[in-house]
Structures are given as C-alpha cells and as structure tokens.
Amino acid sequence: MSVNRAQRVDLEVVTDLIPPHSRVLDVGSGDGVLLEVLQATKRVDGRGLELSQRGVNECVARGLSVVQGDADKDLEFYPDKGFDFVVLSQT
C-alpha cells in the first residue's frame, strides 16, 4: 500500500475512530485508499459505493468490494443495521 498518510489526515482520523473487525460502508470510495487502510490496519469487513466507474475500477484493482452507485438513490438498497459504521470522507 503506497499511501502518503501525511497528505491524507482523514485516513488517520477515520482509522482511529473505527474499532477492529467492524462492518464498514465507505460512501464515495474514490480510489479505495481509505477502505484499503481500514482493511489492512483494522481488519474491517469493508464495502464501498462509488459514483464514478473509474473509481470503482481502481477499487476493484485493489481487491476491494466496491460497487458503482449514487448515494442519493442507492443507499436505500442497503439493509438497516447492515454496517457498524458508514463513512463519508472527502466527498
């Protein structure tokens, strides 16, 4: 994982807030760096929702479970209490 954490302060903040082995939904996953860090450091069960196909492709290339979708429309398809935490960072 080649992430310059000094440039992404949000990574440290979110990582500190999420307990190990949590179920996490990352809304607006972008390139997947946050989910990748959470999986590597906290062993979360992470899923993502990303609007751009490019972002989804980058996430999938990282081995992440991210689908393309619009948070304004598609969050209703996720079950209540399906996640311990839902993160919306840098969106």
DSSP file (Angstrom, degrees, kcal/mol; ACC not computed):
  #  RESIDUE AA STRUCTURE BP1 BP2  ACC     N-H-->O    O-->H-N    N-H-->O    O-->H-N    TCO  KAPPA ALPHA  PHI   PSI    X-CA   Y-CA   Z-CA
    1    1 A M              0   0    0      0, 0.0     2,-0.9     0, 0.0    32,-0.0   0.000 360.0 360.0 360.0 117.2    0.0    0.0    0.0
    2    2 A S        +     0   0    0      2,-0.1     2,-0.5     0, 0.0     0, 0.0  -0.660 360.0 144.8-108.3  77.2    1.7    3.2   -1.2
    3    3 A V        -     0   0    0     -2,-0.9     2,-1.3    30,-0.0     3,-0.1  -0.954  46.0-141.7-116.9 127.7   -0.2    5.9    0.6
    4    4 A N    >>  -     0   0    0     -2,-0.5     3,-1.6     1,-0.2     4,-0.6  -0.747  17.7-169.7 -86.3  97.1    1.4    9.1    1.9
    5    5 A R  G >4 S+     0   0    0     -2,-1.3     3,-0.6     1,-0.3     7,-0.2   0.743  79.2  68.6 -63.0 -24.1   -0.5    9.4    5.2
    6    6 A A  G 34 S+     0   0    0      1,-0.2     3,-0.3    -3,-0.1    -1,-0.3   0.814 102.2  47.1 -64.0 -28.1    0.9   12.9    5.7
    7    7 A Q  G <4 S+     0   0    0     -3,-1.6     2,-0.4     1,-0.2    -1,-0.2   0.630 112.0  51.8 -86.9 -14.5   -1.2   14.1    2.8
    8    8 A R    XX  +     0   0    0     -4,-0.6     3,-1.3    -3,-0.6     4,-0.8  -0.668  56.7 165.2-124.9  76.2   -4.4   12.3    3.9
    9    9 A V  H 3> S+     0   0    0     -2,-0.4     4,-2.0    -3,-0.3     3,-0.4   0.826  74.3  68.1 -59.7 -32.3   -5.0   13.3    7.5
   10   10 A D  H 3> S+     0   0    0      1,-0.2     4,-2.9     2,-0.2     5,-0.3   0.819  90.8  62.4 -59.4 -30.4   -8.5   11.9    7.2
   11   11 A L  H <> S+     0   0    0     -3,-1.3     4,-2.4     1,-0.2    -1,-0.2   0.935 106.6  43.4 -60.4 -45.8   -7.1    8.4    7.0
   12   12 A E  H  X S+     0   0    0     -4,-0.8     4,-2.2    -3,-0.4    -2,-0.2   0.918 115.0  49.5 -65.3 -43.8   -5.6    8.7   10.5
   13   13 A V  H  X S+     0   0    0     -4,-2.0     4,-1.1     2,-0.2    -2,-0.2   0.950 116.0  40.8 -62.5 -50.6   -8.8   10.3   11.9
   14   14 A V  H >X S+     0   0    0     -4,-2.9     4,-1.5     1,-0.2     3,-0.6   0.921 113.5  53.7 -66.3 -43.4  -11.2    7.7   10.5
   15   15 A T  H 3< S+     0   0    0     -4,-2.4     3,-0.2    -5,-0.3    -1,-0.2   0.883 107.2  52.1 -59.2 -38.6   -8.8    4.8   11.3
   16   16 A D  H 3< S+     0   0    0     -4,-2.2    -1,-0.3     1,-0.2    -2,-0.2   0.795 110.5  49.3 -66.6 -27.8   -8.6    6.0   14.9
   17   17 A L  H << S+     0   0    0     -4,-1.1    -1,-0.2    -3,-0.6    -2,-0.2   0.728  95.4  79.8 -84.6 -23.2  -12.5    6.0   15.1
   18   18 A I  S  < S-     0   0    0     -4,-1.5     3,-0.1    -3,-0.2    26,-0.0  -0.763  74.0-138.9 -94.8 120.5  -13.2    2.6   13.7
   19   19 A P    >   -     0   0    0      0, 0.0     3,-1.1     0, 0.0    23,-0.1  -0.367  37.1 -85.3 -70.3 154.5  -12.8   -0.4   16.0
   20   20 A P  T 3  S+     0   0    0      0, 0.0    23,-0.2     0, 0.0    24,-0.1  -0.240 110.0  17.7 -57.8 147.3  -11.2   -3.6   14.6
   21   21 A H  T 3  S+     0   0    0     21,-2.6    23,-0.1     1,-0.2    22,-0.1   0.678  88.8 149.9  65.5  22.4  -13.4   -6.1   12.8
   22   22 A S    <   -     0   0    0     -3,-1.1    23,-2.7    20,-0.2     2,-0.6  -0.412  52.7-116.6 -78.3 159.6  -16.2   -3.6   12.2
   23   23 A R  E     -a   45   0A   0     21,-0.2    62,-2.1    -2,-0.1    61,-2.1  -0.897  42.5-173.5 -95.4 120.4  -18.5   -3.7    9.3
   24   24 A V  E     -ab  46  85A   0     21,-2.0    23,-2.4    -2,-0.6     2,-0.5  -0.951  22.5-162.4-126.4 133.8  -17.9   -0.5    7.3
   25   25 A L  E     -ab  47  86A   0     60,-2.3    62,-3.0    -2,-0.4     2,-0.7  -0.973  11.9-157.4-110.0 122.5  -19.6    1.1    4.3
   26   26 A D  E     -ab  48  87A   0     21,-2.8    23,-2.3    -2,-0.5     2,-0.6  -0.885   7.2-157.8-101.9 108.1  -17.5    3.7    2.6
   27   27 A V  E    S+ab  49  88A   0     60,-2.9    62,-0.5    -2,-0.7    23,-0.2  -0.765  80.7  17.6 -89.3 122.1  -19.7    6.1    0.6
   28   28 A G  S    S-     0   0    0     21,-3.5    -1,-0.3    -2,-0.6    22,-0.2   0.934  76.9-177.6  80.4  55.8  -17.8    7.8   -2.1
   29   29 A S    >   -     0   0    0     20,-1.1     3,-2.4    -3,-0.5     5,-0.3   0.669   7.0-176.6 -65.7 -19.2  -14.9    5.4   -2.1
   30   30 A G  T 3  S-     0   0    0      1,-0.3    29,-0.3    19,-0.2    -1,-0.2  -0.368  71.9 -12.2  58.8-126.3  -12.9    7.2   -4.7
   31   31 A D  T 3  S-     0   0    0     27,-0.1    -1,-0.3    -2,-0.1    31,-0.1   0.465  97.9-111.0 -88.2  -1.3   -9.8    5.2   -5.4
   32   32 A G  S <> S+     0   0    0     -3,-2.4     4,-2.5    -4,-0.1     5,-0.2   0.515  75.8 132.0  91.5   5.4  -10.3    3.0   -2.4
   33   33 A V  H  > S+     0   0    0     -4,-0.3     4,-2.5     1,-0.2     5,-0.2   0.909  72.8  50.3 -60.3 -43.6   -7.4    4.1   -0.2
   34   34 A L  H  > S+     0   0    0     -5,-0.3     4,-2.7     1,-0.2    -1,-0.2   0.949 113.0  45.0 -61.4 -49.3   -9.5    4.6    2.9
   35   35 A L  H  > S+     0   0    0     -6,-0.2     4,-2.6     1,-0.2     5,-0.2   0.894 112.2  53.2 -61.2 -39.0  -11.0    1.1    2.6
   36   36 A E  H  X S+     0   0    0     -4,-2.5     4,-2.2     2,-0.2    -1,-0.2   0.919 110.8  45.9 -62.0 -44.0   -7.6   -0.4    1.9
   37   37 A V  H  X S+     0   0    0     -4,-2.5     4,-2.8     2,-0.2     5,-0.4   0.922 113.0  50.2 -64.9 -44.3   -6.1    1.2    5.0
   38   38 A L  H  X>S+     0   0    0     -4,-2.7     4,-2.3     1,-0.2     6,-1.0   0.895 112.4  46.8 -62.9 -40.2   -9.0    0.1    7.2
   39   39 A Q  H  X5S+     0   0    0     -4,-2.6     4,-0.8     4,-0.2    -1,-0.2   0.900 116.3  44.8 -68.1 -38.9   -8.8   -3.4    6.0
   40   40 A A  H  <5S+     0   0    0     -4,-2.2    -2,-0.2    -5,-0.2    -1,-0.2   0.878 126.5  27.7 -72.7 -38.1   -5.0   -3.5    6.4
   41   41 A T  H  <5S+     0   0    0     -4,-2.8    -3,-0.2    -5,-0.2    -2,-0.2   0.780 136.0  23.6 -98.2 -28.9   -4.9   -1.9    9.9
   42   42 A K  H  <5S-     0   0    0     -4,-2.3   -21,-2.6    -5,-0.4   -20,-0.2   0.429  89.9-129.9-118.6  -3.1   -8.3   -2.8   11.4
   43   43 A R     << +     0   0    0     -4,-0.8    -4,-0.2    -5,-0.5    -3,-0.1   0.884  45.3 175.5  54.0  42.3   -9.3   -5.9    9.5
   44   44 A V        -     0   0    0     -6,-1.0     2,-1.0    -9,-0.2   -21,-0.2  -0.337  42.2-119.6 -74.4 158.5  -12.7   -4.4    8.8
   45   45 A D  E     -a   23   0A   0    -23,-2.7   -21,-2.0    -2,-0.1     2,-0.3  -0.851  50.9-170.2 -92.3  94.0  -15.3   -6.1    6.6
   46   46 A G  E     +a   24   0A   0     -2,-1.0    19,-0.4   -23,-0.2     2,-0.3  -0.714  21.7 173.9-103.7 141.2  -15.4   -3.2    4.2
   47   47 A R  E     -a   25   0A   0    -23,-2.4   -21,-2.8    -2,-0.3     2,-0.3  -0.933  13.8-154.5-132.8 156.9  -17.7   -2.4    1.3
   48   48 A G  E     -ac  26  66A   0     17,-2.0    19,-2.2    -2,-0.3     2,-0.4  -0.957  14.7-157.5-138.0 156.8  -17.9    0.7   -0.9
   49   49 A L  E     +ac  27  67A   0    -23,-2.3   -21,-3.5    -2,-0.3   -20,-1.1  -0.991  22.6 175.4-130.0 120.5  -20.3    2.7   -3.0
   50   50 A E  E     - c   0  68A   0     17,-2.6    19,-1.9    -2,-0.4     6,-0.1  -0.990  26.8-153.0-134.0 135.8  -18.7    4.9   -5.7
   51   51 A L  S    S+     0   0    0     -2,-0.4     2,-0.3    17,-0.2    -1,-0.1   0.898  76.1  72.2 -73.3 -42.6  -20.3    7.0   -8.4
   52   52 A S     >  -     0   0    0      1,-0.1     4,-2.1    16,-0.1     5,-0.1  -0.550  69.3-145.1 -84.9 138.2  -17.5    7.0  -11.0
   53   53 A Q  H  > S+     0   0    0     -2,-0.3     4,-2.7     1,-0.2     5,-0.2   0.871 103.3  57.5 -63.5 -36.5  -16.7    3.9  -13.0
   54   54 A R  H  > S+     0   0    0      1,-0.2     4,-2.2     2,-0.2    -1,-0.2   0.928 107.0  47.5 -60.2 -45.2  -13.0    4.9  -12.9
   55   55 A G  H  > S+     0   0    0      2,-0.2     4,-2.4     1,-0.2    -1,-0.2   0.910 111.1  50.8 -62.3 -43.0  -13.1    4.9   -9.1
   56   56 A V  H  X S+     0   0    0     -4,-2.1     4,-2.8     1,-0.2     5,-0.2   0.923 109.9  50.7 -60.3 -44.3  -14.9    1.6   -9.0
   57   57 A N  H  X S+     0   0    0     -4,-2.7     4,-2.2     1,-0.2    -1,-0.2   0.902 110.2  49.4 -61.4 -41.3  -12.2    0.1  -11.3
   58   58 A E  H  X S+     0   0    0     -4,-2.2     4,-1.0     2,-0.2    -1,-0.2   0.904 112.5  48.1 -64.6 -41.2   -9.4    1.5   -9.1
   59   59 A C  H ><>S+     0   0    0     -4,-2.4     5,-2.3   -29,-0.3     3,-0.7   0.940 111.6  48.2 -64.3 -47.4  -11.0   -0.1   -6.0
   60   60 A V  H ><5S+     0   0    0     -4,-2.8     3,-1.7     1,-0.3    -1,-0.2   0.881 106.7  57.3 -62.4 -37.9  -11.6   -3.4   -7.7
   61   61 A A  H 3<5S+     0   0    0     -4,-2.2    -1,-0.3     1,-0.3    -2,-0.2   0.790 104.6  53.2 -62.4 -26.7   -8.0   -3.4   -8.9
   62   62 A R  T <<5S-     0   0    0     -4,-1.0    -1,-0.3    -3,-0.7    -2,-0.2   0.455 124.3-107.3 -84.5  -2.1   -7.0   -3.0   -5.2
   63   63 A G  T < 5S+     0   0    0     -3,-1.7     2,-0.2    -4,-0.3    -3,-0.2   0.708  72.2 143.9  84.6  21.0   -9.1   -6.1   -4.4
   64   64 A L      < -     0   0    0     -5,-2.3     2,-1.1    -6,-0.1    -1,-0.3  -0.620  56.7-120.6 -97.0 153.4  -11.9   -4.1   -2.7
   65   65 A S        +     0   0    0    -19,-0.4   -17,-2.0    -2,-0.2     2,-0.4  -0.758  54.8 146.6 -92.8  92.4  -15.6   -4.8   -2.7
   66   66 A V  E     -c   48   0A   0     -2,-1.1     2,-0.3   -19,-0.2   -17,-0.2  -0.992  27.8-163.3-132.7 135.4  -17.0   -1.6   -4.2
   67   67 A V  E     -c   49   0A   0    -19,-2.2   -17,-2.6    -2,-0.4     2,-0.4  -0.833  27.1-107.7-116.2 156.3  -20.0   -1.1   -6.5
   68   68 A Q  E     +c   50   0A   0     -2,-0.3     2,-0.3   -19,-0.2   -17,-0.2  -0.674  59.8 125.9 -82.2 133.2  -21.0    1.7   -8.7
   69   69 A G        -     0   0    0    -19,-1.9     2,-0.6    -2,-0.4     3,-0.1  -0.969  57.9-104.9-176.8 165.2  -23.9    3.7   -7.4
   70   70 A D    >>  -     0   0    0     -2,-0.3     4,-3.9     1,-0.1     3,-1.6  -0.908  21.0-148.3-105.4 119.9  -25.3    7.1   -6.4
   71   71 A A  H 3> S+     0   0    0     -2,-0.6     4,-0.9     1,-0.3     5,-0.1   0.822  97.3  60.6 -58.6 -32.5  -25.6    7.7   -2.7
   72   72 A D  H 34 S+     0   0    0      1,-0.2    -1,-0.3     2,-0.1     4,-0.0   0.758 124.3  17.2 -66.9 -23.0  -28.7    9.8   -3.2
   73   73 A K  H <4 S+     0   0    0     -3,-1.6     3,-0.4     2,-0.0    -2,-0.2   0.721 124.4  49.2-116.8 -33.9  -30.5    6.9   -4.8
   74   74 A D  H >< S+     0   0    0     -4,-3.9     3,-1.5     1,-0.2     4,-0.2   0.564  83.3  81.8 -98.4  -9.6  -28.8    3.7   -3.9
   75   75 A L  G >< S+     0   0    0     -4,-0.9     3,-1.8    -5,-0.4    -1,-0.2   0.795  81.8  70.4 -65.4 -25.0  -28.3    3.7   -0.2
   76   76 A E  G 3  S+     0   0    0     -3,-0.4    -1,-0.3     1,-0.3    -2,-0.1   0.698  88.3  64.7 -64.7 -17.0  -31.9    2.6    0.3
   77   77 A F  G <  S+     0   0    0     -3,-1.5    -1,-0.3     2,-0.1    -2,-0.2   0.555  83.9  88.6 -84.0  -7.5  -30.9   -0.8   -1.1
   78   78 A Y  S <  S-     0   0    0     -3,-1.8     3,-0.1    -4,-0.2     4,-0.0  -0.748  87.4-110.5 -89.5 138.5  -28.5   -1.5    1.8
   79   79 A P    >   -     0   0    0      0, 0.0     3,-1.7     0, 0.0     4,-0.2  -0.320  33.4 -98.4 -70.3 147.9  -30.2   -3.2    4.8
   80   80 A D  T 3  S+     0   0    0      1,-0.3    -4,-0.0     2,-0.1     0, 0.0  -0.382 110.7  11.7 -58.0 140.2  -30.8   -1.3    8.1
   81   81 A K  T 3  S+     0   0    0      2,-0.1    -1,-0.3     1,-0.1     3,-0.0   0.718  88.0 130.1  60.3  23.7  -28.1   -2.2   10.6
   82   82 A G    <   +     0   0    0     -3,-1.7     2,-0.3     1,-0.1    -2,-0.1   0.651  69.6  37.4 -78.2 -15.5  -26.1   -3.8    7.9
   83   83 A F        -     0   0    0     -4,-0.2   -59,-0.2     1,-0.1     3,-0.1  -0.967  63.3-146.6-136.3 150.2  -23.0   -1.9    8.9
   84   84 A D  S    S+     0   0    0    -61,-2.1     2,-0.3    -2,-0.3   -60,-0.2   0.819  92.3  17.9 -79.4 -33.9  -21.5   -0.7   12.2
   85   85 A F  E     -b   24   0A   0    -62,-2.1   -60,-2.3     2,-0.0     2,-0.5  -0.999  59.5-160.6-140.9 140.8  -20.1    2.4   10.5
   86   86 A V  E     -b   25   0A   0     -2,-0.3     2,-0.4   -62,-0.2   -60,-0.2  -0.993  19.1-159.6-119.3 124.7  -20.9    4.4    7.4
   87   87 A V  E     -b   26   0A   0    -62,-3.0   -60,-2.9    -2,-0.5     2,-0.4  -0.883  17.3-178.7-111.1 133.2  -18.1    6.7    6.3
   88   88 A L  E     +b   27   0A   0     -2,-0.4     2,-0.4   -62,-0.2     3,-0.2  -0.892  22.9 166.6-126.4  97.9  -18.4    9.7    4.0
   89   89 A S        -     0   0    0    -62,-0.5   -55,-0.1    -2,-0.4    -2,-0.0  -0.944  59.3  -7.0-122.6 133.7  -15.0   11.2    3.7
   90   90 A Q              0   0    0     -2,-0.4    -1,-0.2     1,-0.1   -62,-0.0   0.855 360.0 360.0  55.0  41.4  -13.7   13.8    1.2
   91   91 A T              0   0    0     -3,-0.2    -1,-0.1   -61,-0.0    -2,-0.1   0.366 360.0 360.0-118.4 360.0  -16.9   13.7   -0.8
